Amino acid sequence: MDCAFSLLAREGLLHISGPDSLTFLQGQTTCDTREVDPSRAVPGVYCTPKGRTVADFLLVELGEEQFVLRMRQDIVATAATVLGKYIVFSKAELDPASEAWQIAACWGSDAASILAGIFDSVPQSRYACVAGDTYRLIQMDDAGTLFECYLRSDSDLATQLAGECNAGEPGDWEAAQISAGIARIESATVEEFIPQMLNYDLTGFINFTKGCYTGQEVVARLHYRGKPKRRSYAGTIEASAAPAPGTPLFTSGEGQSVGNIVNACTDGHGIIRVLACATADGATSGLHLADSEGPQITLAELPYSLVDPDAD
C-alpha cells in the first residue's frame, strides 16, 4: 500500500472570522479571496508595503464567516501581529491560538482510494476541497497523490487515518513541497524575499488582475516592467544536517553571497533536500553552502519553467 499519513506539527493555522474576513484579506494579500468557498482553497502571500514577504498561506473556509490561513507554525504569531494592525477597522477577528483543528497530510499513489474509504468524497483537482462537519480535505497537486487534511481535534479522524495508512515522516511531506518548488516562509526568512524570488508568481500564489493589496505596487512593477534578480531552485546536498533557512550561499572562489537557503529537510531516506534562492549566474556556476568551499548543492529540475510567460 502506497499511502502515508502524518500529523504536521510544523504547520499552524491563523484563524480569521467575521463578516468582513474575505474583504479584509482581499485588500491585504496577493490572492483573490472571491475564489474561496467550501469546495476550493486558494494559496497566497502577505507582504509588507515594500513588497517583502511576511507569510505564505493556504486560505481555507471552515464554516460560515470562518476561515484559516495555513502557514508555518513559527510565523503564525508574527502574521497575526502584522495583520492585526489593520484589522481593527473591519468586522473581523484574528485568532492565532485556537487548537480546535489539527493539520495532517496523506500522500502516495493509493492516497485517494484510501481517503475515499474514510470520507464522503475526495477532491479531484489541485486546491479542490471536500468539506465535512469535522474535516476539510484538500488536494495539493495535479496528480491526486498529495492531500492536506484539516481535522477537528475532538474527532477520531486522525486515529482512523493512522490506522488505514502507513506511518509517514513529516520530512517526506516537506520534501515533496521542495521538489514541487513550493517555497515556505519560516521565522528566519520573514521579510527577506520579494514574492518573485520564491517563484510565487509561477506557482499560483499571486493574482495579477485582482486589484490593489498591500505591497501590490512593488510586486506588479517587477512583474510587468522588470525581472527578478533571483529565483528559487530545488536540489539536494550532502551535509551533516539540513541547513537552516536563511543560510547564505556562495559560488566557488567568490566571497560575496549569491543567495540563501529558503527551506531544507531530511527525507525518510536520509537525503537532505533544499530550496535555494539565488542568482541565475550563481545557480549555473554552482551553489555552495555557507562559504565558497562549502558543500555544493546538486540542482534538480523543477516541474515548471522559471520564465514567466505573462511578463513583459
Secondary structure as GFF3:
##gff-version 3
##sequence-region A 1 312
A	DSSP	beta_strand	4	7	.	.	.	ID=ss1
A	DSSP	beta_strand	11	17	.	.	.	ID=ss2
A	DSSP	alpha_helix	21	26	.	.	.	ID=ss3
A	DSSP	three_ten_helix	33	35	.	.	.	ID=ss4
A	DSSP	beta_strand	42	47	.	.	.	ID=ss5
A	DSSP	beta_strand	53	63	.	.	.	ID=ss6
A	DSSP	beta_strand	66	72	.	.	.	ID=ss7
A	DSSP	three_ten_helix	73	75	.	.	.	ID=ss8
A	DSSP	alpha_helix	76	87	.	.	.	ID=ss9
A	DSSP	beta_strand	93	95	.	.	.	ID=ss10
A	DSSP	beta_strand	101	107	.	.	.	ID=ss11
A	DSSP	alpha_helix	111	116	.	.	.	ID=ss12
A	DSSP	beta_strand	129	132	.	.	.	ID=ss13
A	DSSP	beta_strand	135	139	.	.	.	ID=ss14
A	DSSP	beta_strand	146	152	.	.	.	ID=ss15
A	DSSP	alpha_helix	157	164	.	.	.	ID=ss16
A	DSSP	beta_strand	166	167	.	.	.	ID=ss17
A	DSSP	alpha_helix	170	179	.	.	.	ID=ss18
A	DSSP	three_ten_helix	187	189	.	.	.	ID=ss19
A	DSSP	three_ten_helix	195	198	.	.	.	ID=ss20
A	DSSP	alpha_helix	216	225	.	.	.	ID=ss21
A	DSSP	beta_strand	230	237	.	.	.	ID=ss22
A	DSSP	beta_strand	248	250	.	.	.	ID=ss23
A	DSSP	beta_strand	259	266	.	.	.	ID=ss24
A	DSSP	beta_strand	272	279	.	.	.	ID=ss25
A	DSSP	alpha_helix	280	285	.	.	.	ID=ss26
A	DSSP	beta_strand	288	289	.	.	.	ID=ss27
A	DSSP	beta_strand	297	299	.	.	.	ID=ss28
###
